[in-house]
């Protein structure tokens, strides 16, 4: 169902209890509202059901159906004036219980998309501010007057005209209003980003936030924006993705979309999430909906990503469709076999039976196993039953497999494969047994355990096979790659190389070539860094570079995550190693060795240096990155290649957030510093001017100016006498006017226009705007009793001498 206004145009049932005089015409009114929904929001019904589909209109006013659609719905054509008058009458009846009597008054109350005349509307008053039924009424009114822009105006009213309206997943009416805004954002990506940022900023409680937002984008008219919003929401700082549940919900939304390209854009979202195995859940639904072409498209995509079916029954609709369309199985089974799935024998039997149904009696039906007339249909025996037969020492393998074949054995699973490997004396015997299974047309399925054992057998690695089959791990554990990476981390911590080799083999099940060897080395470097084995990580990384191995972006991304604020406490507490410089040096070595990774992976490195007060190293790294990643820079000159614009855009790295943070970092004292001189506080001017003039980085003057004012307020603002004395001792030794005089001399960007009634000294003394207090939390406030003039009399810095305190100091 399209997410736009779920129940938006329906009057809430609670309104009927408060308005008895409207109860008599409730049924007729609901029928009229349904008709208004069709015309106002593009409602349509599918498959004769009563399920409603809403969408916010991009044009103001009412949308009319064509004459043919009106005949199908059994409605009569009315003039636009009559329709609007009826809709206004419906709105006024619902507005009566809120004290709204006239159309002009309703239009005035709905005019809330700005911050003018706050207090003059009903929703500005505390009793009505949290009245969701009133918000629904205003949303319907704005949608009638202004369409899509009206819904956006109501959103601005919920955010900026008083106390915040929380859209927590606790009330159906709140959810209906929330989905209305998501529907409006499905055709307006900037507005959808604004809604998402507000929900994340205010920590709204919506467990399915990822599925709702991405699903709304996929279900809308612009599904190409879904991957953009998904990439943003998957950033580690948000951590709102719940796994397969959210991905399956996004797929359902793509299936409901009327846009033909929605499923292709869903594939772009699938590329962003790790280890998603959803084949068995989504393919049957496509066949139930008679979407054969989409099923084949999604099948080919998932097979290319090694997302394989776990049971053969999921493939049956494909085979029957191919038989009906008189197509061969070769092109369908080839990618499956190449990806490691073994269902060829069962597929050919099913194709033969399907062909016999289409064209009648066929030569293939003479096969007693494949025929429906001359023999019973083979049944799958349980994997445990087959494993017991192979584990019985009294029977040879050939006798057991031939006997089971006669009673319908068509597939062996991972438990039976483990017994086959355990009872084999060497790799030659195991290889012969696998060939016997192929000769008897017995499939081995698509389990990770089976794929690994067969690949190792054909590669002749008998010791590794014994290492794997003798472990106590269940075969399903081999499917969980995240768990295997955690196990690898623990094995590296205790340096158990036998289990390390086994785990690396499981993680690289796709191939046993140079690519798998490189991936294993990258996993080892990452694990060694996480456990703190820095010399071993440096040695391994250096040896790989000497062998001209090119790293992928996975290792730089892992190193960058180690430099994030949550990991900085571990880096700072370490002794004997400058781990920040070590990790940044590793990133530089990877880039110099030829590894190409996006410039965004350097954000955490810059932040780590800035938060540690290491401005000198920060400045050097900034210039180095700008010189390497600029168009025609060092990387392109040395390796004679061109970096993608998205991966080398300096404006995305040195953006407004970096610029404001840089100013803050320059004000921050480094460890061991007792004070920060004004020259150090203005060191950012040299860095930003070089980025602007030499490398073309965009800089906005007003953001820089207000960031500078914000940092000055921490030094000279009211209430600073109540801060810890360390702040006074470090900073308040220089007059405020000197900071501004140095700012004028060292920073050459001036305001674009003359700012009237703007005193740069007085604006520093203005108190900070208090942030919204989170629910359930307590915050200590700083008492501000002195005025700006009292705090800084004649712009002379005053501070207390804590080493020689006087009685006046104690008395104050």
N, C-alpha and C positions, 0 to 999 in steps of 0.2 A: 504494500500500500504506500502510495506516495505520502511522505511525511507531513506535508503542508498542513495544516490546521486541524488535526484530528479532533473533531467535535467543536471546532471554532465557532461555526455558525449555529450550533445547537445551543439553546438556552440551557444553562445548568439546571438540573432537576430541583436543586434546593430553592431556586427562585420561586417555584410554584407553591411552596409551603408558606412563603411570606407574602404572596399576592393572590388571595383567594379569588378575586374577581377575574383573574386571567385563566383560572383552572378550567372553565367551561369550554374555552376555545383552544385548549392545549393541543388536541390531536390535529385540528385543522391548521393550527399555527405551525406545528412540526412539519406537516406536509409542505407548507409554504416555504419554510426555512430550507427544506431539502431542495426545493426548486430554486430558491435563491442561491444555494450553494452551487448548484450546477452552473448557473449563469455567471456568478461572481468569481468563483475559484476554479472553473473548468472541471467540475466533478464528472466522473464517468463510472459506469458500472460494467463489470466484466463477468462473463459466464452466467448472466442472469442472477447473480447473487446480490445481496444487499450491501456488499462491501463498498465503501465510498473512497474515492480518490480525489484529493484536493491538491491544488497548486496555487501559489500566489501569483497573481497577474502582474506583468511588468507594465501594464498601462492602467491608468486611473479609470474609474467608472465601471460599467457592467459589460461583460463579454456575452455575446449572443450566439446561440447555435444556428446552424444553417437550417433551412426548411426541412431537409431530409432528416437531420438529427431530431428536430422537433417532432416529426411524424413518428420516428422510432420510439421516442420517449412518451408519446401520447400527450404532449403538451400543446397549448395554443400559443400563437404568436401574439405578443403584446408590445405595445410601443415602449420606447425607452423611458418616457416620462412616467407612464403607469407603473412600470417595474420599479423605478427608483422611489416613487411615492409609496408603494407597498413596502419596500424594504425599509424606508425611513419610519413608516408606521410600526413595523415590527421592532425596530430598534428603540423607538420611543416607548413602546409598551414595556420592553425589558428595562428601560431606564427609569421607569416611573418609581420603582421601589428605591431608587437611589436619589430621589428628589429632583430629577431632571424632567422638565415639563415640555420644553419647546425644542425645536430642531436647532435653533441658533444656540441655545444653551448646551446642547449635546455636542455641537461642532466646537464650541469653546472649550468644553471639558476634554475633548479629544485632541486639542492642540497642545501637545506635551512634548514635542520633539525638540525642545530648546530649553534654555535655563533662564528665560525671561519671566518675570512676574511669578516667581516661585512663592507659593502660598495662596495663589488665587484659584487653584484648581482643586477638585475633590481629592484627587490622588496625592496632593501635596500635604494633606492633613493626616496625622498619625492613625486615626481610626480607619480611614479608607485606604491607606497606603498599601496594606497587606491584603486587601479585598480582591481576591483573584477573579471573582465574578465580574467585578467592575473593570478589571483589566481586560477581560474577554470582551466586554461591551465596547470599550474604547478601541480595541483592536479591530472588531468588526466595523466600527464606524470609520476608522482610518482606512481600512481596506476598501470600503465602499467609496470613499472620497478620493483616495490617492493610490490605491492598489499596493504595489510592492513598496513604494516609498513610504506609504502610510504605516506599514508593518515595521519598517526601520525606524520611523519616528517614535512608535510606541516603545521599541527597544531602548532608544535613547532616554525615554521617560523613565523606564525602570532603573536605569543606571545612574542618572545625573540629576534627578529632580527631588532628591531626598534620600531617605534610608534605602539601602540596597534591597532589591527584591531578589531573594534567593530561589533558584530553580532546582531545588533538591528533589530527588526521586522519591517523594513521600506522598504526593497528592495527585490523583488523576487530572484534576483541573490544572495544576501547575505543569504537569507533563504535556497536556494539550497545548498550553501556551508556549512551552519550550520547543515543541516540535513545529509550531507555527513559525518561530524565528529561524529554526534550522531549514525549513522549507524555503523561506525567503532567501536564506544564504545559499541554497543549492543553485540558484541562478545568479548569485552575486558573490563571487569569491572573497573580495575585500570585506564584505559584511560578515561572511561566515568566519573569516579569520578574527574579526573583531569580537564576535560572540564567543569563540573558543578562548581567546586570550582573557576575556572577562571571567569566564567560568573557571579557568585555571588560576587566575590571580586571586579570586575570592574563594577558591577551594570548595566549589559547589559539589555536593555529594551526589554523583551520578556514576554508579559502578560501570555502566555500559557506555561511558562517554565516547570512547573510540568508535564503537560500533554505531552509535547514533550519528555522530558527526560524519564519519566516512560513508556510512550508509546513506545519509541524506544527500551527500554530494554525488554518489553513484546513481542514486535514484532520480536526481534532478536532470536538468537539461544540459548541464556541463560536466559530465562525468570525468573529463580529463583533469579536472582540478582535484579529484579525490586522492591521487597519488601525492600531490603537493602537500595537502593537509595531513595525510598519513605519515609522510616523511618527517614532517614537523612534530607530530604527536609521538613519534617513536624515538625522539631524542631522549637520552638517558635521564635528563633532569626531570622528566615528567613521570615516567614509569606508570602509565595508565593502561597499557596494552595487556589484556588478560590472557592472551594466547589464542588457541584454536576457536574458542567460543566467539571472540570478536571477529575473527576472520570469516567464520561461517555466517555470522550475521551480516557482514559486509557482502558476502556472496549472495545471500537472499535478497538484499536490497538491489544488487546489480541485476538479478533475475526479474525483479518487479519493474525495473526501469523500462520506459518506452523507447529509450535511445538504443539503437542497435549496437553501438560501440561500448556499452557499459561493461560487458564481460571482458572485453579486451583491456579495458582500463583496470578492471579488477586484477588482471594478471600483473599489472605494474605494482599493485599493492602487495600481491603475493611475493614479489621479488624482494620486498623490503623486510619481511618478517622471517625469522630464522626457524628452521626445522619444523615446518608446517606440513603435516600429513593429513590431508583432507579428501583424498581421492574417493574413498568408500562412502563418504557422507554427501558429496555433491553430485556425483555422476548419476546415481539412481533418480534423483529429483529432476534432472534435465530430461531423462527418458520418460518419466511420468508426465512431464509437461509437453511431450511430443516435440522436443527441440533437438532434433538429430544433428543438425549442422553445428549447433553450439556444443553439443556433447562431444563430437569429434574434435572440435577446436580446443576445448578444455582438456580433453584426453591427451592430445599431442603435446600441449604445453606442460601438463603435469608430468608426463613421461620424460620429457626433456629435463625436468628438474628433479628426477629420481623420486618422485612421489608416486609410488606404485600401488596397484590394487593388492589387497591382502588375500582375497578369495577370488576364485574364478567366476563365481556367479555374477559379479559386477560387470564382467566383460560379455556376458551372454547377449544383452541387447545389441551391442556392436556387431557381433558375429551374425545374428539373425538379420540385422539390417543389411549387412554386406551380401548375405545370401539372397535376400529379397531383391536387391538391386543388381544381382548377377555380377558381383565384384569378387576378386580373389583375395585370399588372406595374406599374401606375401607382404604387401606394403603395410598391413596392419600389425603383423607379428614381428616384423623386422626391428622396429624401435623398441618393442617390449623385450625381445631377447637381448638386444644390445645394452639395455639398462639393467639387466640382471634378473628379470622376471621369467619364470619357466612355466608357461601355460600352453605351449604349442600343441601338445598331444590332445588335451581336452578341447582346445579351440577347433582343431580339425574335425574331431568327432561331432562337435556341436554344429559346425558348418555343414557337414555331410547330412546330418539329420534335418537341418533347416532347408537345405536344397531339395531333399526328398519330399518334404511337404509342399514345396513350391512347384516342382516339375513332376511329381509322382514317383513311382518306383525307380530307383537309380542303382547303378552297379555298386555304389558305396554301401548301400543297405545290405549287401551280402555279408558284410563284416558283422560277425555275431555280436561284437561289442558295440558297434555304432548303430545297429539296426533297432528300430522300434518294433518290427514285425517278427524277426527271427531270433531275438534274444532280449534279455532284460537290460534296462538302462543301467550302466555302471553307477554304483553308489560310492560316495567317499567314506572310507573307513577312518575311524578316529586316529589321530596321530599317536596317542598313547597305546592303542591296540597294536599298531604297526611296530612301534618301538619295542613292545614286549616280545613280539615275534622275532625281531632282529637280535634281541638281547639273549634269546634262548640258545644256550651252548649246544643243545642236543641236535639242532638243525643247522645245516650249512646255509650260507647266505643265498646261494642259488636256489636251494630247495624252498627256503622261506619266501623269497620274492616271487618265484614261479607259482607257489601255492596261493599266495595273496593275490596274484594277478588273475587267477581263475575265479576268485570270488569278488572281483570288481575293483582291485587296487588301481587307482589312476593318479594318485598324488601322494607324496610323502612330505611331511612337515619338518620343522626344525628339531623336534624331539627324536623322530626316527633318524634323521641325518646325524644327530649326535651319536646314536647307538651304532650306526654304520661306520662312523669314523673311529669310535672307541674299539670296536671289535676288529678293526683292520690292523695288520701287523706292520705294514709299511705303506709308503706313499703309492707304490705300484699296485698293491691290492686295492687301496681306496680308489685309485684311478680306474681300475677295472670294474669296480662296483658302480661307479658313476656311468661308465659306458654301458653296463648292463641295464641300468634304469632307462637310458636313452633308447636302447634296442627294444625294450618292452613298451616304449612310449609311456613312461611314467614321469610325470612332471615333479619338480622340486619346489614349486611355489616362488614367492618373492621375499621371503624373510631375509633380514640382514645376516643372520647366522648362516643360512644356507649359501648365500652369495659369497661370504668370506671363506667358508670351508672349500667351496669349489674353486675359487680363484687361487687359493693357496695350494690346493692339490695340483692344479694344472701348472702352477709355477714351481712345483717341486719343493715346497717349504714344509717338510714334514715336522720339524721341531716346533714350528709355530702352530701347526695344526694341533699337536699334542698339548701345547700350552693353552690353547683356546678351549678344547673339548674337556680338559681336565679341571677347568675352573668351576667354581660353584655358582657362577652367575646364571640367572635365568635367561632364556633366549630373548625375552622381551626387553631385557636391559640393553641388548645390542642395538636396539632401535633408538634409544634415548641418547643422543649425542651430547646434550648438555650435561647429563650425569657422567658420561665418559670423560668429558673435559674436567669435571670436578675430581674424578678419580685420578686422572693424570696429574692434577695439581698435588694431591696427597702423596702419590707415588714419588713425585719429584722431591717432595719435602723429606721423605725417608730414604730417597735414592735407591728404590727397589727397581733395578733396571729390567728384570724379567717381566714384571707387570707393566713397566713403562712401554716396553716394546709391544706387548700384547695390546695395550690400550691404543697406541699409535696405529697399529694394524687395523683395529676396529674403526677408528676415526677416519682412516683412509681406505675404506672398503671399496670405493668406487674404482680405484685403479692401483696398480702396484708398479708404477713407472716413475720417471723423474719428477713429474708433477706431484705425485703422492709423497715422494721423498722431500721435496721442498716444503710441502704443507706440514709434514711431520716436524721438520726443522723449525718452522715458524711456531708451531704449537709448543715445541720445547723451549724456544727463546721466551715466549710469553709466560710459560709456567715458571721458568727460572727467575724471571723478573718478579713474578707475584710472590714467590717464596723467599725472595731476597738473596738469591745466589747470583750476585752481580758479576763476579769474575767469569763464571761459567757462561752466562748469557753473552757477555762481551766477546769471549773467545769463540763461541759458536757463531755469533753474528759476523765476526771478522773472517772466519774460515769460509762462510758462505759467500761473502763478498769477494774473497780471493778466487773462488771457483766461478765467479761471474754469474751467480744465481740472482735472479731478479725477484724481489719481494713484491707481493700484492699489497693492497691497501689494508688488509686485515691486521697486519702487525703494527703499522703506524697508528691505526685506530685503537688498538689495545694499549699501546704505550701512552697515547694521549689520555685515555681514561685513567691511567695511574697518576696523572698530574692534576686531577680534578680536586676541588676543595675537600671532599670526604677522604681522599687519600693523602692529603697534604700533612695531616697530623702524623701519619706513619713516616712520611719523608723527613719531617722536621725532627722527630724523636730519634732517628737513626744516628749512630755515631760512627765516625771514621769515613763516611761517604757523603759527598755532596750529591744526593740522589737526583735532585732537580736538574743540576747541570749534566749528570750522567744520562738521564733519560732524554734531555734535549739534544745532547751530543749524539745519542743513538739515532734520533730522528734525522739529524743533519747527515750522519753517515749513510743512512738509508737513501736519502734524497740524492746525495752525491754519487752513490753507487749505481744510480740509474732507476731506482724505484720511483714511480710516478704516483703520487697520492694528492688528493685535493688540499687546497690551502686551508680549509676549515679545520683540519687536524692540528693546526698550530695555535688555535685559540687558547687551549688549555696551557700550552707552554708560556704564552705571553701572560696569561692570568697568574700562573704560578710565580713567575718572576716579579710581577707587579705587586702581588699580595705579600711577598716576602720583602718588599722595599728595595729590590735590587734593580734600581732604575738604570744604572750604567749598563748592565747586561741586557736589560730590556731594550734599551736604545740600540745596542749593537745588533741584537737579534731582529729588531724591526727593520733596520736598514738591509740586513742580509736577506730577509725574506722578500722584501720589496725588489731587491736586485735580482733574485733568482726567479720570482714568479711574474715579473712584469713582461709585457709583450716584447719579444725579442731579447729576453734576459739571458742570464747565464745558463739556465737549464736548456733552453732552446738552442743556444749557441753550441754547447758542448755535445749534446746528443742529437742535434740536427733534427729536431721534431717540434711540433707545435702542440702546446697544451690546450686542452679544451677551455673555452671561455668560462664555463661554470666552475671549473676546478682551479682556475688561476686568477679569478677576479679579486683584485686587491681591495676594491670597495666593500666586498662582502667580509673581508677579514678586518680591515681598519675602518669599521663602520662607526655610527654615532655611539653605540654602546662602548666600543673600545676607546673612543676619544674621551668620553666622560669618565670612564674608569681610569684612563691614563692620568687625568688631572688629579683624581683622588689618590692614585698611587704615588704621585710626586709629593703630595702632602704627608704621606705616611712615613714615619721614621724607620730606618733600617735597624736591625738588631744591634744594640750597642751604642746607638746615637742618642744623645741627650736632648738635642733640639734639631729642628729642620730649618735652615736659613731660607729667607725669601727666594734667593737665587735657585735653591733646590726645588722649592714649590713651583717655580715657573719654568722648570726644565722642559716641561711638555711643549712649550712654545717652539723650541728648536726642532723637536721631533715632528710636530704636526706641520710646521712650515715646509720642512723638507719633503714630507709625504705629499703635501699639496702641490708644491712647485715642481718637484722632480718626477714624481710618479703619478700625478694626476688624481690623487685621492680627494673625494668630495668632502668638504668640511662646511658645516653650517654654523655661522657666527653666533646666532642666538643660543644654540645649545652649548657652545663653548663658554659663552659669557655666564649663563645661568649655572653651569656646572662649577665654574670658578666661584661664583657667589655662594653656592651651596657649601663648598668646602671652607670658605671664609667664615660662614656662620658657625661652623663647628669650633672655630677659634674665638671669634669676637661676639657671637650672638648672646642674647640674654640668657641667663641661667648658667653661664659657664663657670661662675664662681662656685656652683654646687657640683661641678664635675670633679673627678679625682685631681689631686694637686699636680699629678704628672703632666696633665694637659697644660696647666698654667706655666709650669717650669719649661716645657719644651717650646711652646709657641709664643706666648704673650710677652715677647721681648722686642717686638717690632710694631711700629704704629700702623694702623690700618691704611692710612693714606699712602704709606710707602708701598704697600702691596699694589694699590691701584696705579701709582706712578710707574712702578716697574712693569705692570701689565700694559700700560700705554706704550712704554718704550720697547718691550720685547714682543708684543703681539700686534701685528699690523692690520688685522681685520677690524673694521668699524661697523656699527649698526647700519643696516640698509636705509633706515629712516631716522629722523630726529625724534627721540623719545621725550615727550613732554612730561613734566612733573616727575622726573626720574633722577633721584639722587643715589649714586652708587654707594655712598657711605651709609645713608639711612636704610637702604634696602637690605644691607647686611644685618641690621639690628631687628628686622622684622622677624617675629617668631616663626618657626617651622610649622607647616600645616600638619596637624596630627593625622596619622594613618588610622584607617578603620580598625577598630579593635575586634579581634577574632572572638567568636563565641566561646564562652566557658573559660577564657583566659583572664589573668590579672596582669596589669602592667603598672609599674611604678612611674609616676609622673614627676617631672622636675618642677618645683615651685619657681615661678618667675614673678618676682616682686618688684625688681628695679626696672626702670624705664631705660630706653636706649641711651639717653643723655646721662643718666646716673651711672650706667654701666661703663661708659667710655667718656668720662668728663674731659673735654678739650683734647680728645684723641690721644691721651697719654696712657701708656700701658702701665697697669698696676698689677702686682702679684705679691703673694705672701712668701716670705722666706721661711721655709719649713725647718731649716737647720738652726735658725735663731728666732724662734717664735717669741712674740710679746704677749702681754696680757690682753691687748686689743684683739689679737688674732683668736685667742681662746674665747674671748667674750663674744666675738662675732659668730 
